[in-house]
Amino acid sequence: MSTKMTQQLTQRVTQRGTPMVESQALQLVLRSSQLAEQLSSHVTTVLKAKGYTTVSPAMLTFLSTLECGINYGSDIARSLGVSRQMVAKTVKGLCADGYLEQVDDVGKRKQILFTELGEQLMADSRQVLADLDGTLSEHLSEDLLITTTQGIQDIHEVLTTLDAPLDART
């Protein structure tokens, strides 16, 4: 049976009669979002218990995009797809919390660097995730974890080609 036929058979209809086709891509979006939230929540909970009282999932997501060395606001904004003003506000808060520091650079540019506390936070975050690997391996096969991770990477690569300009795909 083709995918199209399967979708038609599993199609739902709203109260107003609007057809809502089911898809694996929709399930992937929903499940991956739930998984990301669960992972972030778990890491945040463990880190708070370790004394990082101001840590949040959003903070960890932001910090995880930074390089271990020198970072610049414009590069961070570009990689996250947010404004430089949003990055500046977030960096200011993370500096106040003691995780980052800003150092003058050439012109108006400022280097954004991890403090010792920030480096320790990121090291502890990675350790929490490594510990979680062990827990997952107790309940799931390591092959399943590896295959799932590779499958997600493969899906990402396919979607990247879809987002490429049309003339680049031909």
MIDO-775713 format. One record per residue: residue number from 1; residue in one letter; z, x, y of N, C-alpha, C, O in turn. Coordinates in pm, 1 decimal. Layout:
REM residues N
  pos  code        nz        nx        ny       caz       cax       cay        cz        cx        cy        oz        ox        oy
  NUM     A         Z         X         Y         Z         X         Y         Z         X         Y         Z         X         Y
...
This chain:
REM residues 170
  pos  code        nz        nx        ny       caz       cax       cay        cz        cx        cy        oz        ox        oy
    1     M       0.0      84.7    -117.5       0.0       0.0       0.0       0.0      89.6     124.3      76.3     185.9     132.3
    2     S     -84.8      57.5     219.3     -94.7     137.9     339.5      26.1     116.8     430.2      97.9      17.4     419.4
    3     T      46.1     212.0     518.8     156.5     201.4     614.5     141.3      76.9     700.8     239.3       8.8     731.2
    4     K      16.8      47.7     740.0      -7.5     -68.9     824.9      32.6    -197.8     753.0      93.8    -286.5     812.5
    5     M      -2.6    -207.5     624.2      34.3    -327.6     547.7     185.5    -337.2     532.3     242.3    -446.0     542.0
    6     T     251.0    -223.6     508.1     396.4    -222.7     494.2     461.9    -268.1     623.5     558.2    -344.7     620.8
    7     Q     409.8    -221.0     738.5     465.0    -261.1     867.5     448.3    -410.7     889.1     539.2    -476.8     939.3
    8     Q     331.8    -464.9     851.2     309.4    -606.8     870.0     405.4    -688.8     784.3     452.4    -794.1     827.2
    9     L     434.7    -640.8     662.8     526.1    -712.8     575.6     669.1    -707.8     626.9     746.2    -801.1     604.3
   10     T     705.6    -599.6     695.8     842.9    -584.5     744.7     856.0    -621.4     892.3     955.7    -589.0     956.9
   11     Q     756.5    -687.9     943.3     758.2    -727.9    1083.3     858.8    -840.1    1104.9     867.6    -933.7    1025.4
   12     R     933.7    -829.5    1212.4    1028.2    -934.5    1249.4     971.3   -1010.5    1368.2     881.6    -963.0    1437.8
   13     V    1024.3   -1126.5    1388.9     980.8   -1209.1    1501.7    1105.3   -1246.3    1580.6    1206.8   -1285.6    1523.1
   14     T    1096.9   -1233.7    1712.8    1210.2   -1270.5    1797.7    1223.1   -1422.1    1802.6    1139.3   -1493.7    1747.8
   15     Q    1327.4   -1470.9    1867.7    1346.9   -1615.4    1881.4    1230.5   -1680.0    1955.7    1200.0   -1797.4    1934.6
   16     R    1166.1   -1603.5    2042.1    1052.7   -1657.2    2118.9     920.1   -1637.0    2046.0     814.7   -1676.0    2096.3
   17     G     925.3   -1575.7    1926.8     803.9   -1557.4    1849.0     731.6   -1425.4    1873.3     621.0   -1405.3    1823.0
   18     T     792.2   -1336.1    1949.3     729.4   -1206.3    1974.7     743.3   -1118.5    1850.8     854.2   -1097.8    1801.7
   19     P     630.7   -1066.2    1799.6     638.8    -981.7    1679.9     701.2    -845.8    1713.2     667.8    -784.4    1814.5
   20     M     791.8    -800.0    1627.1     858.1    -670.3    1641.9     835.4    -592.1    1513.1     904.0    -613.8    1413.2
   21     V     740.3    -502.6    1516.6     704.3    -425.7    1398.8     809.6    -317.9    1372.9     853.7    -250.6    1466.1
   22     E     849.8    -301.5    1247.8     942.3    -195.7    1208.4     864.4     -65.6    1193.5     744.8     -67.2    1164.5
   23     S     932.3      46.5    1213.4     864.6     174.9    1194.0     964.8     282.0    1155.6    1082.7     274.4    1190.1
   24     Q     916.6     380.4    1084.7     998.9     495.0    1050.3    1034.1     573.8    1175.8    1143.6     629.1    1185.3
   25     A     942.6     579.5    1271.8     969.3     651.7    1396.0    1087.1     588.5    1470.8    1170.3     659.6    1527.2
   26     L    1094.0     455.4    1471.3    1206.3     386.8    1534.9    1336.8     421.6    1464.0    1437.4     450.5    1528.7
   27     Q    1334.9     418.7    1331.8    1455.3     454.2    1255.6    1495.6     599.1    1283.2    1614.4     629.9    1292.6
   28     L    1398.2     686.4    1295.9    1426.1     826.6    1326.1    1492.3     840.3    1463.0    1587.8     916.5    1478.4
   29     V    1442.6     767.8    1561.2    1501.6     770.7    1695.3    1646.8     722.2    1690.7    1736.2     786.5    1745.8
   30     L    1668.9     610.5    1625.6    1803.2     553.4    1619.4    1900.0     643.8    1543.7    2009.9     670.9    1592.0
   31     R    1860.4     690.1    1426.7    1949.3     772.5    1343.6    1975.4     909.1    1406.2    2087.7     959.2    1401.7
   32     S    1872.0     969.3    1464.3    1892.5    1101.9    1524.3    1982.0    1091.6    1647.5    2061.7    1181.7    1673.8
   33     S    1969.6     984.4    1721.7    2057.1     962.9    1837.4    2201.6     944.8    1792.3    2293.3    1002.8    1850.4
   34     Q    2221.0     864.2    1688.4    2356.0     843.7    1635.1    2414.9     975.1    1583.9    2532.3    1004.2    1607.0
   35     L    2333.7    1053.8    1514.9    2379.9    1181.5    1461.0    2418.0    1277.4    1573.1    2521.6    1343.5    1565.9
   36     A    2335.3    1285.2    1676.0    2365.4    1373.5    1789.6    2496.9    1331.9    1855.7    2578.5    1417.0    1890.9
   37     E    2517.0    1202.5    1872.3    2642.0    1153.4    1932.5    2762.3    1185.9    1844.7    2866.8    1227.1    1895.2
   38     Q    2748.1    1167.6    1713.5    2859.2    1197.2    1621.8    2893.2    1346.1    1623.6    3010.6    1383.1    1628.3
   39     L    2791.7    1430.8    1620.0    2815.5    1575.4    1622.0    2884.0    1617.8    1751.4    2981.8    1692.5    1749.5
   40     S    2831.5    1569.3    1863.6    2891.1    1603.2    1993.7    3035.0    1554.8    2004.1    3122.1    1625.8    2054.2
   41     S    3058.7    1433.9    1956.6    3193.3    1377.3    1961.2    3288.9    1459.6    1874.7    3401.7    1487.5    1915.5
   42     H    3244.2    1497.9    1756.5    3328.9    1577.6    1667.2    3363.1    1712.6    1730.2    3479.4    1752.9    1732.9
   43     V    3261.7    1781.7    1780.5    3284.8    1913.0    1841.6    3379.2    1898.8    1960.8    3471.6    1978.6    1976.4
   44     T    3356.9    1798.9    2043.8    3441.7    1776.3    2160.6    3586.7    1749.3    2120.3    3679.3    1803.9    2180.2
   45     T    3605.9    1666.2    2020.2    3741.1    1633.8    1974.1    3814.3    1758.8    1926.0    3929.9    1781.0    1962.0
   46     V    3747.5    1840.3    1845.0    3810.0    1962.3    1792.5    3840.5    2059.7    1906.2    3947.4    2120.8    1908.6
   47     L    3747.2    2074.4    2000.2    3768.7    2167.4    2111.3    3883.4    2120.7    2201.7    3961.2    2202.6    2250.4
   48     K    3893.6    1991.1    2223.8    4005.9    1940.0    2304.3    4138.4    1971.4    2236.2    4236.3    2005.6    2302.5
   49     A    4141.1    1959.6    2103.7    4263.1    1992.0    2029.1    4296.5    2140.7    2039.4    4412.1    2180.2    2024.2
   50     K    4193.8    2223.3    2065.5    4215.4    2367.8    2081.4    4255.8    2403.2    2224.3    4280.2    2520.1    2254.0
   51     G    4263.2    2304.2    2312.9    4308.9    2330.1    2448.6    4202.3    2324.6    2556.5    4233.3    2345.1    2673.8
   52     Y    4078.8    2297.8    2520.7    3971.5    2284.2    2621.0    3973.3    2139.3    2671.7    3890.5    2057.3    2632.0
   53     T    4066.7    2110.5    2757.8    4093.7    1972.2    2797.1    3981.2    1906.3    2876.3    3967.8    1784.0    2872.9
   54     T    3900.1    1984.4    2947.4    3795.2    1925.6    3030.8    3660.6    1914.7    2959.7    3563.1    1868.7    3019.1
   55     V    3654.1    1956.1    2834.8    3526.1    1958.3    2764.2    3476.9    1816.1    2737.4    3555.3    1725.0    2710.9
   56     S    3345.5    1800.2    2745.0    3281.8    1671.3    2717.3    3148.4    1697.8    2646.9    3095.7    1808.8    2654.6
   57     P    3093.8    1597.9    2578.9    2963.2    1617.3    2516.0    2855.3    1658.7    2616.3    2773.0    1745.3    2586.4
   58     A    2855.2    1597.9    2734.3    2754.7    1633.0    2835.3    2770.7    1778.4    2879.4    2671.9    1849.3    2898.4
   59     M    2895.3    1822.3    2895.5    2920.9    1961.3    2934.9    2868.6    2056.5    2828.3    2803.1    2155.9    2859.8
   60     L    2897.3    2026.2    2702.7    2852.0    2113.2    2594.3    2700.1    2117.1    2585.0    2642.0    2222.3    2558.3
   61     T    2636.4    2004.1    2606.7    2489.8    2000.6    2606.0    2434.9    2089.1    2716.8    2341.8    2166.5    2694.5
   62     F    2492.1    2078.0    2835.6    2448.2    2160.0    2948.8    2468.6    2308.0    2917.8    2376.1    2388.0    2931.9
   63     L    2588.7    2344.2    2875.8    2619.2    2484.8    2849.4    2534.9    2542.0    2736.9    2501.8    2660.5    2738.2
   64     S    2500.1    2459.3    2640.1    2422.2    2509.1    2525.9    2279.8    2547.5    2565.0    2212.7    2619.3    2490.9
   65     T    2233.5    2500.9    2679.4    2098.4    2536.9    2723.1    2095.1    2671.3    2796.0    1987.6    2725.9    2820.8
   66     L    2211.6    2724.1    2830.1    2217.1    2849.1    2905.9    2201.4    2970.2    2815.9    2239.9    2968.9    2699.0
   67     E    2144.4    3073.6    2872.8    2133.8    3201.9    2804.5    2269.4    3270.7    2810.6    2351.2    3240.6    2897.6
   68     C    2292.4    3362.0    2719.2    2419.3    3436.8    2720.4    2426.8    3530.6    2840.8    2536.2    3567.2    2883.9
   69     G    2312.4    3569.4    2894.8    2309.6    3660.0    3009.2    2298.2    3585.3    3140.5    2375.2    3493.5    3168.7
   70     I    2201.3    3626.0    3220.0    2181.8    3570.6    3354.4    2099.2    3442.3    3347.1    1998.9    3435.3    3276.1
   71     N    2143.1    3341.8    3421.3    2072.7    3214.3    3432.5    2050.6    3184.4    3580.3    2125.8    3230.4    3666.3
   72     Y    1946.7    3106.9    3608.2    1918.2    3062.9    3745.2    1903.3    2911.5    3745.6    1849.5    2852.7    3651.8
   73     G    1952.0    2849.4    3853.0    1949.0    2704.2    3864.8    1811.8    2644.3    3845.2    1798.4    2542.4    3777.5
   74     S    1709.1    2705.1    3902.8    1574.2    2649.2    3891.0    1525.5    2651.0    3746.1    1458.4    2557.7    3702.2
   75     D    1558.8    2756.2    3672.0    1518.9    2764.0    3530.7    1592.1    2658.4    3447.8    1533.1    2594.6    3360.7
   76     I    1720.0    2640.9    3475.8    1799.4    2540.5    3404.5    1743.7    2401.2    3432.6    1727.2    2320.8    3340.9
   77     A    1715.0    2373.1    3559.3    1661.6    2241.5    3598.1    1530.0    2214.9    3525.7    1507.8    2104.9    3475.1
   78     R    1443.5    2314.6    3520.8    1314.6    2299.5    3454.8    1333.3    2273.5    3305.0    1267.6    2185.4    3249.4
   79     S    1421.8    2348.8    3239.4    1438.9    2332.0    3095.0    1504.7    2199.2    3059.2    1477.3    2143.7    2952.8
   80     L    1591.1    2147.6    3146.4    1657.6    2019.6    3120.6    1580.8    1899.7    3176.0    1609.5    1785.3    3140.7
   81     G    1483.7    1926.2    3262.5    1409.4    1817.0    3323.8    1491.8    1738.5    3424.0    1478.0    1616.7    3435.7
   82     V    1578.7    1810.1    3497.0    1662.0    1746.6    3599.2    1640.9    1819.3    3732.1    1574.8    1923.0    3737.3
   83     S    1697.3    1764.4    3838.0    1681.7    1825.4    3969.9    1770.7    1949.2    3983.9    1870.4    1964.4    3913.4
   84     R    1732.4    2036.1    4075.6    1815.1    2154.0    4104.0    1948.4    2110.7    4164.3    2050.2    2176.9    4143.7
   85     Q    1948.4    2000.6    4238.3    2072.1    1950.2    4296.2    2169.9    1908.4    4185.7    2290.2    1932.9    4195.7
   86     M    2117.0    1845.1    4080.5    2202.1    1805.1    3967.9    2259.0    1928.9    3898.8    2376.2    1931.4    3861.2
   87     V    2175.9    2030.9    3882.5    2222.9    2155.7    3821.3    2330.5    2218.9    3909.3    2433.6    2263.3    3858.9
   88     A    2307.0    2223.1    4040.0    2403.7    2283.5    4132.6    2538.1    2211.6    4124.7    2643.1    2275.8    4123.4
   89     K    2535.0    2078.1    4119.5    2658.3    2000.1    4111.0    2731.4    2027.8    3979.0    2853.3    2044.8    3976.9
   90     T    2655.9    2032.0    3870.2    2715.3    2057.6    3738.9    2773.4    2198.1    3732.3    2883.8    2217.7    3681.5
   91     V    2699.1    2295.9    3783.6    2746.1    2435.0    3783.5    2872.6    2447.0    3867.0    2966.3    2516.8    3828.3
   92     K    2875.9    2379.8    3980.4    2994.9    2384.2    4066.1    3118.2    2335.4    3989.3    3224.4    2397.3    3996.2
   93     G    3104.0    2225.9    3917.3    3214.6    2173.0    3837.6    3256.0    2267.7    3725.6    3374.8    2284.7    3698.2
   94     L    3156.2    2329.7    3660.7    3186.6    2422.2    3552.0    3248.8    2552.5    3604.0    3325.4    2618.2    3533.5
   95     C    3215.3    2588.4    3727.0    3281.8    2702.8    3791.0    3427.4    2667.9    3820.4    3517.3    2749.0    3798.1
   96     A    3449.7    2546.8    3870.4    3586.3    2502.8    3899.7    3671.2    2496.0    3772.1    3791.4    2522.4    3775.3
   97     D    3607.2    2460.4    3659.7    3678.2    2454.7    3531.5    3698.1    2593.8    3470.6    3773.0    2609.8    3374.2
   98     G    3630.0    2695.0    3528.0    3647.0    2831.6    3480.3    3551.3    2875.8    3371.8    3570.6    2982.4    3313.3
   99     Y    3447.0    2796.0    3342.4    3353.4    2831.0    3236.5    3234.2    2912.3    3285.3    3175.3    2988.9    3209.1
  100     L    3198.8    2895.4    3412.7    3085.6    2966.8    3470.9    3127.8    3032.8    3601.4    3229.2    2997.1    3661.4
  101     E    3048.1    3129.1    3643.4    3065.1    3187.7    3776.1    2926.9    3209.9    3835.4    2828.5    3226.3    3763.3
  102     Q    2921.2    3210.0    3968.1    2796.3    3236.5    4038.3    2810.7    3367.3    4113.8    2912.4    3394.0    4177.8
  103     V    2705.5    3448.5    4104.5    2703.3    3578.6    4169.6    2578.2    3584.7    4256.9    2469.7    3546.8    4212.9
  104     D    2593.2    3632.6    4381.2    2478.2    3644.2    4470.4    2372.1    3734.0    4409.2    2402.4    3834.5    4344.8
  105     D    2246.9    3695.4    4430.7    2132.0    3771.3    4382.7    2039.6    3793.6    4502.4    2084.2    3784.0    4616.8
  106     V    1915.6    3822.2    4478.8    1819.5    3846.3    4585.3    1796.6    3718.1    4665.2    1779.1    3611.0    4607.0
  107     G    1796.7    3728.2    4796.3    1775.0    3612.5    4882.9    1884.9    3509.7    4865.6    2003.6    3542.5    4863.5
  108     K    1842.7    3383.7    4853.2    1939.1    3274.8    4837.2    1974.0    3249.2    4690.6    2061.6    3168.7    4659.2
  109     R    1903.8    3319.3    4601.9    1927.9    3295.5    4459.4    2067.6    3338.8    4418.2    2125.0    3434.0    4471.2
  110     K    2119.1    3265.0    4322.1    2249.3    3300.1    4264.6    2233.9    3309.4    4113.3    2169.2    3226.0    4050.0
  111     Q    2294.5    3412.0    4058.2    2299.4    3424.8    3914.0    2410.6    3334.0    3862.9    2518.4    3326.6    3921.7
  112     I    2383.2    3266.5    3754.5    2482.6    3181.2    3690.9    2519.2    3248.1    3559.3    2434.1    3269.0    3472.8
  113     L    2647.2    3281.5    3545.5    2693.7    3357.9    3429.9    2812.0    3288.0    3364.1    2888.8    3218.0    3430.1
  114     F    2825.5    3307.9    3233.9    2944.2    3260.7    3164.6    3062.0    3349.8    3201.9    3047.5    3471.5    3213.9
  115     T    3177.8    3288.9    3220.1    3301.6    3365.8    3234.0    3349.5    3398.4    3091.8    3289.9    3355.4    2993.0
  116     E    3456.7    3474.0    3084.5    3514.0    3502.5    2952.7    3556.2    3372.5    2884.1    3535.0    3355.8    2764.0
  117     L    3615.8    3280.7    2960.2    3655.8    3151.7    2904.8    3533.8    3072.4    2856.9    3538.0    3008.4    2751.8
  118     G    3425.9    3077.0    2934.3    3303.5    3007.2    2896.2    3243.5    3063.4    2768.4    3198.1    2988.2    2682.1
  119     E    3243.3    3195.4    2756.4    3193.1    3257.7    2633.7    3279.7    3217.4    2514.8    3228.3    3190.7    2406.1
  120     Q    3410.5    3213.1    2535.6    3500.3    3174.5    2426.8    3478.0    3028.8    2387.7    3480.4    2995.4    2269.2
  121     L    3456.6    2942.1    2486.1    3426.9    2801.5    2457.5    3302.6    2789.8    2370.0    3302.1    2716.2    2271.3
  122     M    3198.0    2862.3    2406.4    3074.3    2854.2    2329.4    3092.3    2913.3    2189.6    3037.3    2861.0    2092.7
  123     A    3168.7    3022.0    2178.7    3196.3    3080.1    2046.9    3275.5    2981.7    1961.5    3247.4    2965.1    1842.8
  124     D    3374.1    2917.0    2021.7    3452.9    2818.0    1948.1    3366.8    2697.7    1907.9    3383.8    2642.9    1799.0
  125     S    3275.7    2657.2    1994.5    3184.2    2546.3    1962.3    3099.9    2580.2    1840.2    3083.3    2498.3    1749.7
  126     R    3047.2    2701.7    1839.1    2966.5    2745.0    1725.0    3050.2    2751.3    1597.3    3001.5    2719.6    1488.8
  127     Q    3175.4    2792.1    1610.8    3262.4    2797.9    1493.5    3289.8    2658.3    1439.2    3291.9    2638.0    1317.8
  128     V    3310.6    2562.6    1528.2    3332.0    2423.4    1484.9    3209.5    2374.7    1407.1    3222.7    2309.9    1303.2
  129     L    3091.6    2406.2    1457.9    2969.4    2365.2    1388.6    2954.3    2437.4    1254.6    2910.3    2377.2    1156.7
  130     A    2990.1    2564.7    1249.4    2984.2    2639.4    1122.9    3081.9    2580.3    1021.8    3050.5    2568.8     903.3
  131     D    3199.8    2543.1    1069.3    3297.2    2478.1     980.7    3241.6    2344.8     929.8    3263.8    2306.9     814.8
  132     L    3170.4    2275.9    1015.5    3109.8    2148.9     977.0    3003.3    2170.4     869.1    2985.3    2085.5     781.8
  133     D    2933.0    2283.3     874.9    2836.2    2317.1     769.5    2905.0    2313.5     633.1    2851.6    2258.9     536.6
  134     G    3022.8    2371.8     626.9    3097.9    2373.5     501.3    3133.0    2233.7     454.2    3119.2    2201.5     336.2
  135     T    3178.3    2151.2     546.9    3214.0    2013.1     512.3    3091.2    1936.9     463.0    3098.0    1865.1     363.2
  136     L    2979.6    1952.8     533.0    2857.7    1883.9     491.1    2812.3    1931.9     354.1    2766.0    1852.2     272.6
  137     S    2825.1    2061.5     328.1    2784.0    2117.5     199.5    2870.2    2066.0      84.9    2824.4    2060.2     -29.3
  138     E    2994.0    2028.7     114.0    3081.3    1971.0      10.6    3033.1    1833.0     -32.1    3054.7    1791.8    -146.1
  139     H    2967.6    1761.5      59.5    2926.4    1623.7      32.4    2776.9    1608.8       6.1    2733.6    1513.3     -58.4
  140     L    2699.5    1702.8      55.8    2553.9    1698.0      40.4    2507.5    1832.0     -15.1    2575.4    1933.3       1.4
  141     S    2394.3    1832.5     -79.5    2344.2    1960.3    -130.7    2293.4    2045.7     -14.1    2243.4    1994.1      85.9
  142     E    2307.3    2175.6     -29.6    2257.2    2266.8      73.9    2106.3    2251.9      88.9    2052.5    2263.1     199.1
  143     D    2037.6    2226.2     -24.0    1892.4    2205.0     -18.2    1857.5    2085.3      69.2    1760.6    2089.6     145.0
  144     L    1936.3    1978.4      58.9    1911.5    1860.2     141.5    1928.2    1894.1     289.5    1846.7    1853.3     372.2
  145     L    2032.7    1967.9     322.5    2054.3    2006.4     462.4    1939.5    2091.4     515.2    1892.1    2070.4     626.9
  146     I    1895.5    2186.6     435.5    1785.2    2275.0     476.6    1656.3    2195.2     489.8    1583.1    2210.3     587.7
  147     T    1628.7    2110.6     391.8    1507.1    2029.2     394.5    1507.4    1933.8     513.4    1405.0    1916.6     579.5
  148     T    1621.2    1872.2     540.7    1632.6    1780.1     653.5    1609.3    1853.0     785.2    1534.9    1805.4     870.9
  149     T    1672.5    1967.6     800.6    1655.4    2046.5     923.1    1509.9    2087.0     941.1    1455.9    2077.5    1051.3
  150     Q    1446.0    2132.2     833.6    1305.3    2171.6     841.6    1217.7    2050.8     872.3    1121.9    2060.9     949.0
  151     G    1250.4    1937.2     812.8    1173.2    1815.6     839.8    1181.4    1774.7     985.8    1081.8    1732.5    1044.5
  152     I    1299.2    1787.0    1044.3    1315.5    1755.3    1186.5    1232.3    1851.4    1270.9    1169.0    1810.1    1368.1
  153     Q    1232.4    1978.6    1234.3    1150.7    2077.6    1306.2    1002.2    2043.8    1292.9     928.0    2053.0    1390.7
  154     D     959.0    2005.4    1175.3     818.5    1969.3    1153.0     779.6    1847.6    1238.1     671.7    1844.7    1297.4
  155     I     867.8    1747.6    1243.3     841.9    1628.7    1325.3     832.3    1668.7    1472.6     744.8    1621.0    1544.8
  156     H     922.2    1755.8    1516.4     919.1    1804.5    1654.3     784.3    1870.4    1686.0     726.6    1846.4    1792.0
  157     E     735.7    1951.8    1595.3     607.7    2020.1    1617.5     492.1    1921.0    1626.0     403.1    1936.7    1709.6
  158     V     492.8    1819.7    1540.5     387.7    1717.1    1545.7     394.0    1643.3    1678.7     291.1    1622.7    1743.0
  159     L     513.2    1603.6    1720.3     527.9    1530.8    1846.3     490.2    1617.0    1966.3     439.0    1565.6    2065.7
  160     T     514.8    1746.2    1958.0     475.7    1836.9    2066.0     324.8    1835.5    2084.7     276.0    1840.8    2197.5
  161     T     250.5    1828.4    1974.2     103.8    1823.9    1986.8      58.8    1691.5    2047.3     -42.6    1687.2    2116.9
  162     L     132.5    1583.5    2021.8      96.4    1454.0    2081.2     118.6    1452.7    2231.2      47.0    1384.3    2304.4
  163     D     217.3    1527.9    2277.2     248.0    1532.1    2419.0     161.3    1630.6    2495.6     165.2    1635.3    2618.6
  164     A      82.0    1710.3    2421.5      -5.1    1807.6    2487.3    -117.6    1731.6    2557.4    -154.7    1622.2    2514.8
  165     P    -172.3    1789.7    2665.7    -285.3    1725.3    2733.7    -399.0    1700.8    2635.2    -420.8    1780.6    2544.0
  166     L    -470.3    1592.2    2653.1    -577.6    1554.4    2560.6    -680.9    1665.4    2541.9    -724.4    1689.4    2429.3
  167     D    -721.0    1733.4    2648.7    -823.2    1837.2    2635.5    -774.2    1956.4    2555.0    -855.8    2029.6    2498.8
  168     A    -641.9    1978.3    2547.7    -588.6    2089.6    2470.0    -586.7    2060.2    2321.1    -580.5    2152.1    2239.5
  169     R    -592.0    1930.2    2284.6    -586.7    1892.2    2143.2    -723.3    1905.8    2074.3    -729.3    1915.7    1951.7
  170     T    -829.6    1906.4    2149.1    -962.6    1909.1    2087.8   -1010.7    2048.3    2061.1   -1121.1    2066.7    2009.7
